[in-house]
Amino acid sequence: MPIKIECGCGQHFAFDVEPVNGQMPSAVACPACGGDATSVANEIIAQSRPIQSIPVATRVPTVVTASPARNSPGAANRIPGQVDRGQAETEAKAKVLWGDSQEEVIKYLMMQGFNAQDATEVVNAAFKERAAAVRSEGIRKIFYGIGMIIAMIAALPIVRFSFWLMAFAGVTGLTGLWKILTGTLMALAPKSEKGDINDK
């Protein structure tokens, strides 16, 4: 049967469930605030009749529990569409590497059952990893660009008698300068880089 709930925090969520002995077979929590919605879901099941197709939305009061908030919902209380913690963190890191904003990634994790604090910590750690990777790639580009300029200078005595070879050497030098410039920007301001750094 379909269950449709509006949490006290304002989050709407719905899912299908096969009741066991007239109750939820497992616990269910609000994907935004983590509030326990099991009792409300049980009330909807109890009030439902066979002729009803969609129960009336019920408001759940926001619940603040003393249980450790750092543990993400397990399989027992994940609502349909949510993935486990490990997969959610992996997908969040991938979103960060592809250049998604911090707010977008935090919102994604909260939709997967993370509370705001845990989601923020995971995203901050992912952004630090990305910044380190961007700096490393920037330094690599700097050295690569320097190598191209050195190669161009070394080849000048050989290619000066050929227009096409001189043109090729000039392009090589300009490419080297561009790599030094972009690499310096990546090393000094990694947060300014958007998208996949391997495509730059």
N, C-alpha and C positions, 0 to 999 in steps of 0.2 A: 504494500500500500504506500501511497505517496505521503510524505510528511513535509509540511511547510512551516517554517519558524521565523519569527522576527525577534532577535535578541534585544535585551535592554540597551546594548551599546549602539543599536541602530542597524546591525548587520542582518540581512535577510539570507537565509540559506534553506535549501530543500534537498530531499533525498528520498529514495525508495527503500522500504524495509519490509522484511517478512517477520511479523511479530511472533514471539515465542511465549505461549501461555498468556497472551494478551498484553505483553510488555516488550520493550526493546530487547533484542538479544545481546546488546552490548552498550556501553556508555557512549554518549555523543557530546561533543563540545562545540561551542561557537568557534568558527575558523578565524574570527577577528580578535576577540578578547580572551578566548579560552574558557568562557563561562560554561558551567555544566548545564546542558539542556536535556538531560536524560529524563528527568521527572516530567517536564513539559511534553516531551515526545510521548511518554507513557499516558499522559492525560489525553492527548489527541487520539491515541490508539483506543483508549477506553471509551471516548465519546463518539468514535466513528461507528457508522452502521454500514452494512453491505451495500446500500444504495448510494452511499456517498463516494464520490470519486476523488475529490480533493478536500482535505480538511481546512477549516478556517484558520488563518494565520493567528498564532498565539504569541503574545509578547513574553519574553523570558527576562526576569530581573537580572541585572548584572551581578555576577557572583564573584567575590574575591575570596579565594581559598588560600590556606596556609601551606598547601603542598608545594614542593619545589617547582618553580616555573621554568626551570632550565631544561626539564625533560620534555621533549616534544611528544605529541600524541602518538601512541603506538597503534598497532593494527586494530586493537580492540575499540578505540574511540575515534578513528579517522572516519570522516564522512566520505561518501563516494566522490571520486575525482581527486582526492588528496593522495600524494605519494609519501613514502617513508622519509624519515629525516635525512638519511644518507643521500638518497637520490635528490631530495629537494636542495640540499647544500651543494651537490655537484652541479645541478642545473643553475643555481644562483651564481656560482663561480663562473660558469660558462657565460651567463648573461653579463657579468661584470667584464670579462675578457672581451666580449663583443662590443662593449661600450655603452650598455644600458645605464641609466642614471641610478644613483643610490636609492632614490625614492621608489623607482619602479621595482628594483630588486627586493627591497624591504616589503613592499606591498605583495609581491609574489610569494615570499616566504610566509607572510601572515595568512595568505589564502591557503597555504599548505599546513596551517595549524600552529605555526610559531607565534609566540607572543612578541610584542614590540621590542622588548629588551634583547631577547635571543636573536631575533631577525637583524637588529642593528649590529650586534656583535659579529655575527657571521658575515654581514656585508662589509663592515669595516675591515675585518681581517682579509676578505677577498680583495678589497681595493688596495690594501697594503701590498699584497702579493702581486697585484697587477702593476703597481707603481714600481716595485723592484724589477719586474720583468721588462717594463718600458725603459727604465734606466739602463739595464743590461743591454737591451737592443740598441739604445742610443749610443752607448760607448762602443759597441761593435761597429755601428755605422761610422762613427768618427774615425776609428782606426782604418776601416775599409776606405773611407774617403781620402785619408792621408796617404795610404798606399797607392791609390790611383793617381794622386798628384805627383808623388815621387816617381812613379812609372812614366808619367807624361814628361817630367823634367829630364829624366834619364834618356828618354827616346828622342828628345829634340835634336841632338846632333845628327841622328840617323835619318830622321824623317824630314829635315828642313828642305831637302831638295825635291820633295814631292808634295804637291798641293793637297792631294787627297789624304796622304798620311798625316800631314800637318793638321788638316781638318779633323781627322779622327783623334789625334792627340788633343786638340782643343776641346772636343766633345768629352773626352775622357777626363780632362782637367775640370771642366765645368760640372760634370757629374760628381766628381770627387768633392768639389766645393759644396754642392747641394747636399751630399750625404753628411758632410761635416756640419753644415748648418742644421739640418733636420735632426741629426744625432745629438747635437748640443741642446736643442730645444727639448728633445725627449729626455735627456739626462737631467736637465735643470728643472723642467716643469712636466713631470710625467702625467699629472692629472689633466693636463690640457689635451692629451692625445685621446682621440675618440676612435672607436671601432677596433678591428683586429690589427694589432701592431705588426703582424707578419705580412700584411698587405701594403705596408708603407715602404 
